[in-house]
Amino acid sequence: MADSSDDVGQLSTTQQEALQQYIQVTNQEPKEAIPLLQRSQWNVQIAIAKFFDGEGPDPVAEAMAAQEVPRMTARHENLQESLLAEGFSPRTERRQQTDLAPRIVPQQPVTRRSPWLLGLLLAPFGWGWRAASTLFRTFWYILSFLPASIRPRAVTSRMSSGFKDTSGRRMLMPRDTAARFKREFDEEYGQNELPFFEGGLAQAHDLAKKELKFLLVILLSPEHDDTAPFIRDTLLSQDVIDYIKDPTNNIILWGGNVLDSEAYQVATEYTCTKFPFTALVCLTPKEGSTRMGIVKRLVGPMPASTYLSELQNSVEKYGSDLDGVRAERTAQEVSRNLRNEQDSAYERSLAIDRERARQRKEAAAAAEAAESLAREKAQEAALLERKRNQWKTWRTAKLLPEPAADDKNVVRVALKMPEGSGAGRIVRRFAQDAPVEELYAFVECYDRLQGGADDSTEEAASDVEAPEAYEHKYLFRIASTLPRVVYEASTTATLGERIGKSGNLIVEEVSGDDDDDDNDHQDDAQ
Protein backbone atom coordinates (compact mmCIF):
# COMPACT_ATOMS: atom_id res chain seq x y z
CA MET A 1 0.00 0.00 0.00
CA ALA A 2 2.82 2.38 0.84
CA ASP A 3 4.57 1.69 -2.50
CA SER A 4 1.35 2.41 -4.35
CA SER A 5 0.92 5.69 -2.49
CA ASP A 6 4.51 6.68 -3.27
CA ASP A 7 4.01 5.90 -6.97
CA VAL A 8 0.83 7.99 -7.09
CA GLY A 9 2.52 10.86 -5.28
CA GLN A 10 5.29 10.97 -7.90
CA LEU A 11 2.82 11.39 -10.78
CA SER A 12 1.99 14.73 -12.35
CA THR A 13 -1.45 16.31 -12.09
CA THR A 14 -2.43 15.18 -15.60
CA GLN A 15 -1.24 11.64 -14.93
CA GLN A 16 -3.15 11.49 -11.62
CA GLU A 17 -6.36 12.61 -13.38
CA ALA A 18 -5.84 9.91 -16.03
CA LEU A 19 -5.24 7.34 -13.27
CA GLN A 20 -8.47 8.30 -11.48
CA GLN A 21 -10.52 8.05 -14.73
CA TYR A 22 -9.02 4.64 -15.49
CA ILE A 23 -9.66 3.29 -11.95
CA GLN A 24 -13.30 4.48 -12.00
CA VAL A 25 -13.95 2.49 -15.19
CA THR A 26 -11.89 -0.66 -14.52
CA ASN A 27 -11.92 -0.77 -10.67
CA GLN A 28 -8.24 -1.79 -10.76
CA GLU A 29 -5.65 -1.16 -8.08
CA PRO A 30 -3.16 1.70 -8.71
CA LYS A 31 -0.17 -0.64 -8.60
CA GLU A 32 -1.62 -2.56 -11.58
CA ALA A 33 -3.10 0.45 -13.37
CA ILE A 34 0.04 2.62 -13.44
CA PRO A 35 2.20 0.19 -15.54
CA LEU A 36 -0.64 -0.28 -18.06
CA LEU A 37 -1.13 3.48 -18.36
CA GLN A 38 2.62 3.93 -18.82
CA ARG A 39 2.60 1.38 -21.63
CA SER A 40 -0.34 3.28 -23.16
CA GLN A 41 1.51 6.63 -23.00
CA TRP A 42 -1.06 7.75 -20.34
CA ASN A 43 -3.88 7.63 -22.89
CA VAL A 44 -6.99 6.60 -20.91
CA GLN A 45 -8.92 5.41 -23.98
CA ILE A 46 -6.09 3.11 -25.12
CA ALA A 47 -5.56 1.77 -21.58
CA ILE A 48 -9.26 0.94 -21.14
CA ALA A 49 -9.31 -0.80 -24.53
CA LYS A 50 -6.26 -2.85 -23.52
CA PHE A 51 -7.90 -3.76 -20.20
CA PHE A 52 -11.06 -5.14 -21.83
CA ASP A 53 -9.58 -6.47 -25.09
CA GLY A 54 -6.21 -7.58 -23.81
CA GLU A 55 -2.83 -6.24 -24.81
CA GLY A 56 -1.62 -7.15 -28.27
CA PRO A 57 1.73 -6.38 -29.87
CA ASP A 58 2.86 -2.76 -29.49
CA PRO A 59 3.62 -1.31 -32.98
CA VAL A 60 5.59 1.59 -31.49
CA ALA A 61 7.80 -0.69 -29.38
CA GLU A 62 8.32 -3.03 -32.34
CA ALA A 63 9.31 -0.11 -34.58
CA MET A 64 11.76 1.20 -31.99
CA ALA A 65 13.22 -2.27 -31.56
CA ALA A 66 13.56 -2.67 -35.33
CA GLN A 67 15.65 0.50 -35.53
CA GLU A 68 18.21 -0.85 -33.07
CA VAL A 69 21.19 -2.61 -34.67
CA PRO A 70 21.89 -5.82 -32.83
CA ARG A 71 25.43 -6.48 -31.83
CA MET A 72 26.89 -9.74 -33.01
CA THR A 73 28.68 -11.39 -30.15
CA ALA A 74 30.16 -14.80 -30.01
CA ARG A 75 28.25 -17.19 -27.80
CA HIS A 76 29.07 -20.77 -26.91
CA GLU A 77 26.60 -23.01 -25.18
CA ASN A 78 25.68 -26.65 -25.13
CA LEU A 79 22.28 -28.30 -25.61
CA GLN A 80 21.54 -28.50 -21.88
CA GLU A 81 22.13 -24.77 -21.40
CA SER A 82 19.89 -23.99 -24.37
CA LEU A 83 17.05 -26.07 -22.95
CA LEU A 84 17.43 -24.47 -19.52
CA ALA A 85 17.50 -21.00 -21.07
CA GLU A 86 14.24 -21.73 -22.87
CA GLY A 87 12.59 -22.82 -19.61
CA PHE A 88 12.66 -26.59 -20.08
CA SER A 89 13.48 -28.76 -17.13
CA PRO A 90 13.44 -32.52 -16.64
CA ARG A 91 11.07 -32.06 -13.69
CA THR A 92 8.84 -29.17 -14.82
CA GLU A 93 6.64 -28.73 -17.86
CA ARG A 94 6.57 -25.31 -19.50
CA ARG A 95 3.08 -23.97 -20.23
CA GLN A 96 2.64 -22.79 -23.81
CA GLN A 97 1.63 -19.23 -24.58
CA THR A 98 -2.11 -19.02 -25.22
CA ASP A 99 -3.60 -17.12 -28.13
CA LEU A 100 -5.22 -13.79 -27.42
CA ALA A 101 -9.02 -13.79 -27.21
CA PRO A 102 -10.01 -10.29 -28.33
CA ARG A 103 -13.20 -8.57 -27.27
CA ILE A 104 -15.30 -8.61 -30.44
CA VAL A 105 -17.97 -6.00 -31.03
CA PRO A 106 -20.06 -6.61 -34.19
CA GLN A 107 -19.73 -3.85 -36.73
CA GLN A 108 -23.04 -2.50 -37.90
CA PRO A 109 -23.20 -1.94 -41.66
CA VAL A 110 -23.25 1.70 -42.69
CA THR A 111 -25.77 2.27 -45.46
CA ARG A 112 -25.66 5.45 -47.46
CA ARG A 113 -28.46 6.41 -49.79
CA SER A 114 -27.24 6.81 -53.33
CA PRO A 115 -28.17 9.92 -55.32
CA TRP A 116 -31.67 9.70 -56.75
CA LEU A 117 -30.44 10.06 -60.32
CA LEU A 118 -28.01 7.16 -59.93
CA GLY A 119 -30.72 5.10 -58.22
CA LEU A 120 -33.09 5.80 -61.11
CA LEU A 121 -30.48 4.62 -63.60
CA LEU A 122 -29.71 1.44 -61.64
CA ALA A 123 -33.34 0.59 -60.88
CA PRO A 124 -33.77 -1.72 -63.93
CA PHE A 125 -30.68 -3.71 -62.90
CA GLY A 126 -32.06 -4.09 -59.38
CA TRP A 127 -35.37 -5.32 -60.67
CA GLY A 128 -33.62 -7.80 -62.92
CA TRP A 129 -31.46 -9.08 -60.05
CA ARG A 130 -34.48 -9.62 -57.80
CA ALA A 131 -36.34 -11.41 -60.58
CA ALA A 132 -33.35 -13.68 -61.25
CA SER A 133 -32.93 -14.40 -57.51
CA THR A 134 -36.60 -15.30 -57.20
CA LEU A 135 -36.42 -17.59 -60.21
CA PHE A 136 -33.27 -19.27 -58.87
CA ARG A 137 -34.78 -19.88 -55.43
CA THR A 138 -37.92 -21.29 -57.03
CA PHE A 139 -35.87 -23.63 -59.18
CA TRP A 140 -33.82 -24.68 -56.11
CA TYR A 141 -37.01 -25.37 -54.16
CA ILE A 142 -38.43 -27.55 -56.96
CA LEU A 143 -35.20 -29.58 -57.13
CA SER A 144 -35.56 -30.42 -53.45
CA PHE A 145 -38.56 -32.67 -54.27
CA LEU A 146 -36.55 -34.88 -56.65
CA PRO A 147 -35.49 -38.35 -55.48
CA ALA A 148 -32.24 -38.46 -53.58
CA SER A 149 -30.60 -40.60 -56.30
CA ILE A 150 -30.95 -37.91 -58.99
CA ARG A 151 -30.96 -34.83 -56.69
CA PRO A 152 -27.93 -32.54 -57.13
CA ARG A 153 -25.34 -32.82 -54.37
CA ALA A 154 -25.59 -29.15 -53.36
CA VAL A 155 -29.33 -29.54 -52.69
CA THR A 156 -28.77 -32.73 -50.69
CA SER A 157 -26.07 -31.05 -48.62
CA ARG A 158 -28.28 -28.08 -47.83
CA MET A 159 -31.26 -30.28 -46.86
CA SER A 160 -29.14 -32.45 -44.58
CA SER A 161 -27.54 -29.51 -42.78
CA GLY A 162 -28.30 -28.90 -39.12
CA PHE A 163 -30.20 -25.62 -39.65
CA LYS A 164 -32.86 -24.39 -41.98
CA ASP A 165 -32.08 -22.30 -45.03
CA THR A 166 -30.65 -19.05 -43.74
CA SER A 167 -29.93 -17.25 -46.98
CA GLY A 168 -30.72 -13.56 -46.76
CA ARG A 169 -30.43 -13.35 -42.96
CA ARG A 170 -31.06 -9.87 -41.64
CA MET A 171 -28.42 -8.40 -39.35
CA LEU A 172 -29.72 -7.82 -35.81
CA MET A 173 -28.42 -6.43 -32.57
CA PRO A 174 -26.27 -8.85 -30.51
CA ARG A 175 -29.06 -9.65 -28.02
CA ASP A 176 -31.57 -10.25 -30.81
CA THR A 177 -29.04 -12.36 -32.71
CA ALA A 178 -28.51 -14.54 -29.63
CA ALA A 179 -32.28 -14.94 -29.21
CA ARG A 180 -32.64 -15.96 -32.88
CA PHE A 181 -29.82 -18.51 -32.54
CA LYS A 182 -31.45 -20.02 -29.44
CA ARG A 183 -34.87 -20.14 -31.12
CA GLU A 184 -33.55 -21.83 -34.27
CA PHE A 185 -31.50 -24.26 -32.17
CA ASP A 186 -34.56 -25.27 -30.14
CA GLU A 187 -36.73 -25.58 -33.26
CA GLU A 188 -34.24 -27.89 -34.94
CA TYR A 189 -33.10 -30.03 -32.00
CA GLY A 190 -35.93 -29.62 -29.52
CA GLN A 191 -36.00 -28.10 -26.09
CA ASN A 192 -32.76 -28.53 -24.18
CA GLU A 193 -31.06 -27.41 -20.97
CA LEU A 194 -28.01 -25.73 -22.50
CA PRO A 195 -27.60 -22.32 -20.73
CA PHE A 196 -26.79 -20.16 -23.76
CA PHE A 197 -25.83 -16.58 -22.87
CA GLU A 198 -28.55 -14.15 -23.90
CA GLY A 199 -26.37 -11.43 -25.34
CA GLY A 200 -23.44 -10.62 -27.55
CA LEU A 201 -19.98 -12.09 -27.23
CA ALA A 202 -18.59 -8.77 -26.01
CA GLN A 203 -20.96 -8.83 -23.04
CA ALA A 204 -20.14 -12.47 -22.30
CA HIS A 205 -16.43 -11.67 -22.62
CA ASP A 206 -16.73 -8.79 -20.13
CA LEU A 207 -18.77 -10.89 -17.71
CA ALA A 208 -16.25 -13.76 -17.77
CA LYS A 209 -13.41 -11.30 -17.22
CA LYS A 210 -15.17 -9.51 -14.38
CA GLU A 211 -16.40 -12.61 -12.53
CA LEU A 212 -13.32 -14.73 -13.37
CA LYS A 213 -15.25 -17.42 -15.24
CA PHE A 214 -14.60 -19.57 -18.29
CA LEU A 215 -16.20 -18.54 -21.58
CA LEU A 216 -17.14 -21.49 -23.79
CA VAL A 217 -17.60 -20.27 -27.39
CA ILE A 218 -19.34 -22.64 -29.84
CA LEU A 219 -19.50 -21.75 -33.54
CA LEU A 220 -21.80 -23.75 -35.82
CA SER A 221 -22.11 -23.75 -39.59
CA PRO A 222 -25.49 -24.85 -41.01
CA GLU A 223 -23.79 -25.79 -44.26
CA HIS A 224 -21.43 -28.30 -42.61
CA ASP A 225 -22.32 -32.00 -42.62
CA ASP A 226 -20.86 -32.62 -39.14
CA THR A 227 -22.99 -29.97 -37.40
CA ALA A 228 -26.08 -32.08 -36.73
CA PRO A 229 -24.23 -35.20 -35.45
CA PHE A 230 -22.00 -33.07 -33.21
CA ILE A 231 -24.97 -31.31 -31.64
CA ARG A 232 -27.10 -34.43 -31.14
CA ASP A 233 -24.36 -36.81 -29.98
CA THR A 234 -21.85 -34.52 -28.24
CA LEU A 235 -23.21 -31.13 -27.30
CA LEU A 236 -26.63 -32.42 -26.18
CA SER A 237 -25.10 -35.30 -24.22
CA GLN A 238 -26.44 -35.24 -20.69
CA ASP A 239 -22.94 -35.43 -19.19
CA VAL A 240 -21.81 -32.41 -21.21
CA ILE A 241 -24.95 -30.46 -20.33
CA ASP A 242 -24.57 -31.25 -16.62
CA TYR A 243 -20.93 -30.19 -16.65
CA ILE A 244 -21.67 -26.88 -18.38
CA LYS A 245 -24.65 -26.19 -16.11
CA ASP A 246 -22.73 -26.94 -12.90
CA PRO A 247 -22.21 -23.54 -11.21
CA THR A 248 -19.04 -24.74 -9.53
CA ASN A 249 -17.34 -24.97 -12.95
CA ASN A 250 -17.99 -21.25 -13.65
CA ILE A 251 -18.73 -21.66 -17.35
CA ILE A 252 -20.53 -19.11 -19.53
CA LEU A 253 -21.84 -20.70 -22.75
CA TRP A 254 -22.12 -18.59 -25.90
CA GLY A 255 -23.16 -19.97 -29.27
CA GLY A 256 -23.31 -18.46 -32.73
CA ASN A 257 -24.23 -19.22 -36.30
CA VAL A 258 -21.46 -18.23 -38.70
CA LEU A 259 -24.09 -16.93 -41.13
CA ASP A 260 -24.57 -14.09 -38.63
CA SER A 261 -22.17 -11.16 -38.75
CA GLU A 262 -21.04 -11.42 -35.13
CA ALA A 263 -20.31 -15.17 -35.22
CA TYR A 264 -18.48 -14.71 -38.54
CA GLN A 265 -16.24 -12.05 -36.96
CA VAL A 266 -15.59 -14.40 -34.04
CA ALA A 267 -14.61 -17.21 -36.41
CA THR A 268 -12.21 -14.87 -38.19
CA GLU A 269 -10.59 -13.50 -35.01
CA TYR A 270 -10.35 -16.94 -33.35
CA THR A 271 -8.78 -18.45 -36.50
CA CYS A 272 -11.50 -21.03 -37.00
CA THR A 273 -10.61 -23.38 -39.89
CA LYS A 274 -13.11 -26.18 -39.35
CA PHE A 275 -16.63 -26.60 -37.96
CA PRO A 276 -18.04 -27.27 -35.50
CA PHE A 277 -15.64 -25.12 -33.50
CA THR A 278 -15.32 -24.80 -29.72
CA ALA A 279 -13.00 -22.40 -27.85
CA LEU A 280 -12.49 -22.15 -24.10
CA VAL A 281 -11.53 -18.62 -23.07
CA CYS A 282 -10.49 -17.32 -19.66
CA LEU A 283 -8.28 -14.78 -17.96
CA THR A 284 -4.59 -15.73 -18.08
CA PRO A 285 -3.00 -13.82 -15.18
CA LYS A 286 0.43 -15.36 -15.73
CA GLU A 287 0.53 -13.84 -19.21
CA GLY A 288 -1.02 -10.50 -18.27
CA SER A 289 -3.22 -9.22 -15.46
CA THR A 290 -5.97 -8.23 -17.93
CA ARG A 291 -5.32 -10.66 -20.77
CA MET A 292 -8.04 -13.03 -21.98
CA GLY A 293 -6.62 -16.02 -23.82
CA ILE A 294 -7.89 -19.04 -25.73
CA VAL A 295 -6.80 -21.89 -23.48
CA LYS A 296 -8.36 -24.70 -25.52
CA ARG A 297 -9.61 -25.30 -29.07
CA LEU A 298 -11.87 -28.25 -29.94
CA VAL A 299 -12.33 -28.55 -33.70
CA GLY A 300 -14.52 -30.94 -35.62
CA PRO A 301 -16.75 -33.77 -34.41
CA MET A 302 -15.64 -35.92 -31.49
CA PRO A 303 -17.25 -38.26 -28.96
CA ALA A 304 -18.93 -36.72 -25.96
CA SER A 305 -16.48 -38.39 -23.57
CA THR A 306 -13.47 -36.91 -25.38
CA TYR A 307 -15.12 -33.50 -25.59
CA LEU A 308 -15.94 -33.55 -21.88
CA SER A 309 -12.49 -34.80 -20.91
CA GLU A 310 -10.76 -32.01 -22.84
CA LEU A 311 -12.97 -29.39 -21.19
CA GLN A 312 -12.36 -30.81 -17.73
CA ASN A 313 -8.60 -30.91 -18.18
CA SER A 314 -8.46 -27.30 -19.37
CA VAL A 315 -10.74 -26.07 -16.60
CA GLU A 316 -8.67 -27.84 -13.96
CA LYS A 317 -5.43 -26.62 -15.50
CA TYR A 318 -6.35 -22.92 -15.49
CA GLY A 319 -8.84 -22.98 -12.62
CA SER A 320 -6.08 -22.67 -10.03
CA ASP A 321 -4.87 -19.44 -11.66
CA LEU A 322 -8.40 -18.02 -11.55
CA ASP A 323 -8.77 -19.13 -7.94
CA GLY A 324 -5.60 -17.21 -7.08
CA VAL A 325 -6.85 -14.08 -8.81
CA ARG A 326 -10.27 -14.54 -7.20
CA ALA A 327 -8.67 -14.81 -3.76
CA GLU A 328 -6.56 -11.73 -4.46
CA ARG A 329 -9.62 -9.77 -5.56
CA THR A 330 -11.51 -10.96 -2.49
CA ALA A 331 -8.67 -9.77 -0.28
CA GLN A 332 -8.62 -6.44 -2.10
CA GLU A 333 -12.39 -6.15 -1.75
CA VAL A 334 -12.19 -6.97 1.96
CA SER A 335 -9.41 -4.42 2.37
CA ARG A 336 -11.40 -1.87 0.39
CA ASN A 337 -14.54 -2.52 2.45
CA LEU A 338 -12.49 -2.25 5.63
CA ARG A 339 -11.06 1.07 4.50
CA ASN A 340 -14.54 2.26 3.55
CA GLU A 341 -15.90 1.22 6.94
CA GLN A 342 -13.01 2.96 8.68
CA ASP A 343 -13.56 6.06 6.59
CA SER A 344 -17.29 5.91 7.33
CA ALA A 345 -16.64 5.50 11.05
CA TYR A 346 -14.19 8.38 10.95
CA GLU A 347 -16.70 10.54 9.06
CA ARG A 348 -19.43 9.65 11.56
CA SER A 349 -17.12 10.45 14.47
CA LEU A 350 -16.12 13.69 12.80
CA ALA A 351 -19.78 14.55 12.20
CA ILE A 352 -20.58 13.85 15.87
CA ASP A 353 -17.67 16.06 16.97
CA ARG A 354 -18.83 18.82 14.62
CA GLU A 355 -22.37 18.52 15.96
CA ARG A 356 -21.16 18.70 19.55
CA ALA A 357 -18.97 21.68 18.75
CA ARG A 358 -21.93 23.35 17.06
CA GLN A 359 -24.16 22.66 20.07
CA ARG A 360 -21.52 24.01 22.45
CA LYS A 361 -21.12 27.08 20.29
CA GLU A 362 -24.88 27.62 20.14
CA ALA A 363 -25.17 27.11 23.91
CA ALA A 364 -22.37 29.60 24.53
CA ALA A 365 -23.97 32.07 22.14
CA ALA A 366 -27.37 31.59 23.82
CA ALA A 367 -25.83 32.06 27.29
CA GLU A 368 -24.01 35.16 26.13
CA ALA A 369 -27.20 36.51 24.56
CA ALA A 370 -29.17 35.78 27.76
CA GLU A 371 -26.48 37.43 29.86
CA SER A 372 -26.41 40.44 27.56
CA LEU A 373 -30.22 40.66 27.67
CA ALA A 374 -30.23 40.41 31.47
CA ARG A 375 -27.54 43.07 31.65
CA GLU A 376 -29.53 45.34 29.35
CA LYS A 377 -32.69 44.77 31.41
CA ALA A 378 -30.79 45.49 34.61
CA GLN A 379 -29.43 48.69 33.11
CA GLU A 380 -32.88 49.66 31.91
CA ALA A 381 -34.36 48.89 35.34
CA ALA A 382 -31.63 50.91 37.08
CA LEU A 383 -32.18 53.82 34.71
CA LEU A 384 -35.93 53.59 35.24
CA GLU A 385 -35.46 53.57 39.00
CA ARG A 386 -33.22 56.63 38.85
CA LYS A 387 -35.76 58.48 36.73
CA ARG A 388 -38.54 57.37 39.07
CA ASN A 389 -36.63 58.68 42.10
CA GLN A 390 -35.85 61.88 40.20
CA TRP A 391 -39.53 62.25 39.32
CA LYS A 392 -40.60 61.67 42.96
CA THR A 393 -38.11 64.27 44.13
CA TRP A 394 -39.36 66.70 41.53
CA ARG A 395 -43.01 65.96 42.22
CA THR A 396 -42.59 66.24 45.97
CA ALA A 397 -41.44 69.81 45.49
CA LYS A 398 -44.46 70.51 43.27
CA LEU A 399 -47.14 69.19 45.69
CA LEU A 400 -49.81 71.71 46.64
CA PRO A 401 -49.74 72.69 50.34
CA GLU A 402 -52.54 71.55 52.60
CA PRO A 403 -55.28 74.25 52.93
CA ALA A 404 -55.68 76.14 56.18
CA ALA A 405 -57.88 74.72 58.92
CA ASP A 406 -60.49 77.51 58.54
CA ASP A 407 -60.79 77.04 54.76
CA LYS A 408 -64.26 75.74 53.91
CA ASN A 409 -63.64 74.86 50.22
CA VAL A 410 -61.73 71.71 50.92
CA VAL A 411 -62.09 67.97 50.42
CA ARG A 412 -61.33 65.85 53.45
CA VAL A 413 -59.90 62.48 52.47
CA ALA A 414 -59.19 59.55 54.76
CA LEU A 415 -56.70 57.17 53.08
CA LYS A 416 -56.00 53.64 54.20
CA MET A 417 -52.46 52.92 53.01
CA PRO A 418 -51.29 49.40 51.95
CA GLU A 419 -50.30 47.11 54.78
CA GLY A 420 -46.70 46.87 53.68
CA SER A 421 -46.14 50.61 53.75
CA GLY A 422 -46.47 50.89 57.53
CA ALA A 423 -48.37 54.19 57.24
CA GLY A 424 -51.76 52.90 58.31
CA ARG A 425 -54.58 55.46 58.03
CA ILE A 426 -53.88 59.02 56.79
CA VAL A 427 -56.22 62.02 56.86
CA ARG A 428 -55.50 65.05 54.70
CA ARG A 429 -57.33 67.98 53.23
CA PHE A 430 -57.07 69.06 49.61
CA ALA A 431 -58.46 72.03 47.72
CA GLN A 432 -61.68 71.28 45.90
CA ASP A 433 -60.24 72.45 42.58
CA ALA A 434 -57.15 70.23 42.96
CA PRO A 435 -56.97 67.48 40.27
CA VAL A 436 -57.34 63.84 41.21
CA GLU A 437 -53.75 63.31 40.13
CA GLU A 438 -52.69 65.51 43.08
CA LEU A 439 -54.10 62.84 45.42
CA TYR A 440 -52.11 60.16 43.62
CA ALA A 441 -48.92 62.25 43.75
CA PHE A 442 -49.44 62.79 47.50
CA VAL A 443 -49.68 59.03 48.09
CA GLU A 444 -46.67 58.35 45.81
CA CYS A 445 -44.49 60.93 47.61
CA TYR A 446 -45.80 60.29 51.11
CA ASP A 447 -42.65 58.46 52.19
CA ARG A 448 -40.53 61.46 51.24
CA LEU A 449 -42.90 63.84 53.06
CA GLN A 450 -42.69 61.69 56.16
CA GLY A 451 -38.93 61.43 55.98
CA GLY A 452 -38.53 65.12 56.65
CA ALA A 453 -36.17 67.49 54.91
CA ASP A 454 -34.25 70.54 55.94
CA ASP A 455 -34.13 73.78 54.05
CA SER A 456 -31.05 72.83 52.05
CA THR A 457 -32.69 69.62 50.95
CA GLU A 458 -35.85 71.44 49.95
CA GLU A 459 -33.84 73.96 48.00
CA ALA A 460 -31.97 71.14 46.24
CA ALA A 461 -35.25 69.37 45.47
CA SER A 462 -36.71 72.55 44.05
CA ASP A 463 -33.79 72.71 41.63
CA VAL A 464 -34.47 69.18 40.37
CA GLU A 465 -36.18 69.02 37.00
CA ALA A 466 -38.56 66.40 35.67
CA PRO A 467 -36.69 63.52 33.99
CA GLU A 468 -36.64 63.54 30.20
CA ALA A 469 -38.35 60.83 28.15
CA TYR A 470 -40.11 59.49 31.21
CA GLU A 471 -43.83 58.89 31.84
CA HIS A 472 -44.59 58.07 35.45
CA LYS A 473 -46.93 55.17 36.14
CA TYR A 474 -48.63 54.76 39.50
CA LEU A 475 -48.40 51.20 40.78
CA PHE A 476 -51.50 51.58 42.93
CA ARG A 477 -55.07 52.74 42.65
CA ILE A 478 -57.36 54.67 44.91
CA ALA A 479 -60.94 53.50 45.29
CA SER A 480 -63.94 53.90 47.60
CA THR A 481 -65.32 50.89 49.42
CA LEU A 482 -69.12 51.25 49.38
CA PRO A 483 -69.99 51.64 46.64
CA ARG A 484 -66.73 50.64 45.06
CA VAL A 485 -65.52 53.34 42.72
CA VAL A 486 -62.00 53.57 41.36
CA TYR A 487 -60.71 57.11 40.94
CA GLU A 488 -58.25 57.39 38.11
CA ALA A 489 -55.26 59.71 38.26
CA SER A 490 -56.78 62.37 36.03
CA THR A 491 -55.27 65.82 35.58
CA THR A 492 -58.58 67.37 34.39
CA ALA A 493 -61.14 66.01 36.90
CA THR A 494 -61.06 67.71 40.33
CA LEU A 495 -61.36 66.14 43.74
CA GLY A 496 -64.49 68.16 44.48
CA GLU A 497 -66.20 66.83 41.38
CA ARG A 498 -65.24 63.19 41.93
CA ILE A 499 -65.18 62.75 45.71
CA GLY A 500 -67.21 65.63 47.13
CA LYS A 501 -66.70 67.10 50.60
CA SER A 502 -65.10 63.99 52.06
CA GLY A 503 -64.41 60.38 51.38
CA ASN A 504 -62.99 57.20 52.91
CA LEU A 505 -60.63 55.72 50.36
CA ILE A 506 -58.22 52.83 50.23
CA VAL A 507 -54.93 52.52 48.38
CA GLU A 508 -54.51 49.20 46.57
CA GLU A 509 -51.28 47.96 45.08
CA VAL A 510 -51.95 46.54 41.62
CA SER A 511 -50.09 44.95 38.70
CA GLY A 512 -50.46 45.88 35.08
CA ASP A 513 -53.10 43.17 34.35
CA ASP A 514 -55.22 44.05 37.40
CA ASP A 515 -55.06 47.69 36.45
CA ASP A 516 -56.40 46.93 32.97
CA ASP A 517 -59.25 44.81 34.38
CA ASP A 518 -60.28 47.53 36.84
CA ASN A 519 -60.22 50.11 34.11
CA ASP A 520 -62.62 47.95 32.10
CA HIS A 521 -64.93 47.56 35.12
CA GLN A 522 -64.80 51.30 35.78
CA ASP A 523 -65.71 52.05 32.19
CA ASP A 524 -68.63 49.62 32.37
CA ALA A 525 -69.87 51.20 35.61
CA GLN A 526 -69.76 54.65 34.07
C-alpha positions, 0 to 999 in steps of 0.5 A, a space after each residue: 500500500 505504501 509503495 502504491 501511495 509513493 508511486 501515485 505521489 510521484 505522478 503529475 497532475 495530468 497523470 493522476 487525473 488519467 489514473 483516477 478516470 481509469 480506476 473508475 472504469 476498470 476498478 483496478 488497483 493503482 499498482 496494476 493500473 500505473 504500468 498499463 497506463 505507462 505502456 499506453 503513453 497515459 492515454 486513458 482510452 487506449 488503456 481501457 481498450 487494452 484492459 477489456 480487449 487484452 494487450 496485443 503487440 505494441 507497434 511503437 515498441 516493435 518499430 523502436 526495436 527494429 531501428 536498433 542494430 543488434 550487436 553480433 557477439 560470439 556465444 558458446 553453449 551446449 544443448 543443456 544450457 539452451 534447454 534451460 535458457 528456454 525454460 525446459 526442465 526434466 522435472 517441470 513442464 513449461 506452459 505454452 503461450 495461449 492465443 489472445 481472445 479479443 473482445 469482439 464487437 459486431 460492426 453494424 453496416 453503414 448504409 448510405 443512400 445513393 443519389 436519386 439520379 443514380 438510383 433511377 439509372 440502376 433501378 432496372 438492374 435491381 429489378 432484374 437481379 431480384 427477378 433472377 434471384 426469385 427464379 433461382 430460389 424457385 428452381 432450387 425449391 423444386 429440385 428439393 422434391 426430386 429423389 435423392 438418387 438424382 438430386 444434385 449434391 448441393 441440394 442434398 447437402 443443404 437439406 441435410 444440414 443442421 439448420 434451416 435455409 438461412 440465406 438472406 439473414 437480416 443483421 440484428 443487434 447482438 441480443 436479438 441475434 442470440 435470441 434468434 440462434 437459441 430459437 432456431 437451435 430449439 426448433 431444430 433439436 428440440 427443447 434442451 437445458 443448455 444455458 446459452 448466454 442471452 447477449 453478444 460475445 462482447 458482453 459475455 467476454 466482459 462478464 467472464 473477465 469480471 467474474 473470473 469465469 470460463 467462456 465457452 464459445 461454440 460456432 456452428 455452420 449450417 452448411 457443414 455435414 458434421 454440425 447435426 451429429 455433433 450437436 445431437 451426440 456430443 453437445 446435447 449429451 447429458 454429461 456435457 450439459 450437466 458439466 456446463 450447467 454446474 455452477 461450480 465450474 464457472 462456465 458461460 456458454 455462448 453460441 453463434 451461427 457463422 451466417 450471422 455477422 457477429 459469429 463470422 467475426 468471431 470465427 475470423 478472429 479466433 482463426 476457426 478453420 473447421 466446424 463445429 468449432 469450440 474455444 475455451 476462453 479465460 483470464 490468463 494472469 500469468 501472461 497479463 493481469 488483464 489478458 483473456 486467452 484461448 486456453 483450448 480449441 476443440 475442432 470438428 466432431 468428437 465423442 462426448 467423452 473426449 469432448 468432456 475430458 478435454 474441457 475438464 482438463 483445461 478447466 482444472 489446468 487454469 482454474 487454479 490461476 483463476 482461484 488465485 486471482 479470485 482470492 486476491 480480488 476478495 482480499 482487495 475487496 475486503 481491504 477496500 470494504 475495511 477502508 470504507 468502513 473505517 472512513 465511514 466511522 471516521 466521518 461519523 465520528 467527525 460529524 458527531 464532533 462537529 455537531 457537539 462543537 456546534 451545540 456548544 457554540 450555540 449554547 455559549 452564544 445563547 448564554 451570552 445573549 441571555 447574559 447580555 439581555 439580562 444586563 440590558 434589562 438590569 441597566 434599563 431597570 436601574 435607569 428607570 429607578 433613577 428616573 422614578 426617584 428623580 420624578 418623585 423628588 421633583 413631584 414632591 417639590 411641586 405638591 400643593 400645600 394643605 389648605 388652612 384649617 379655617 378654609 371651607 372649600 376643601 375635600 377631606 380624604 381619609 386614606 387607608 395605606 397598603 399594609 406593607 407601607 407601615 403608614 396605616 390610616 392618613 387624613 389630609 385635606 385638599 383644595 376642591 379644585 385640585 386634580 385627582 392626580 394631586 391625590 395620587 402624587 401625594 400618596 406616591 411621595 408620602 414616604 418622602 414627606 414623612 422622611 422630613 427634609 431641611 431647608 437645604 434639601 428642599 432647595 436642592 429638590 426645588 432645583 431638580 427638573 422632571 426627567 426627560 423621556 419618562 412617563 410616570 406610572 402609579 403602581 397603585 389605585 385609589 378607590 372607595 369601598 361602598 360603593 366601590 368606585 375607582 378614581 383614576 389619576 386624572 389631571 382634568 377632573 377635580 377632587 371636588 367633582 369626583 369625591 365631594 366634601 369627604 371620602 374614605 378611600 383605600 390605596 390598593 397595590 396593583 399589577 399591570 393586568 389588574 389595572 387593565 381589568 379595573 379600568 374595564 370595570 370602571 368604564 362599564 360602571 360609568 
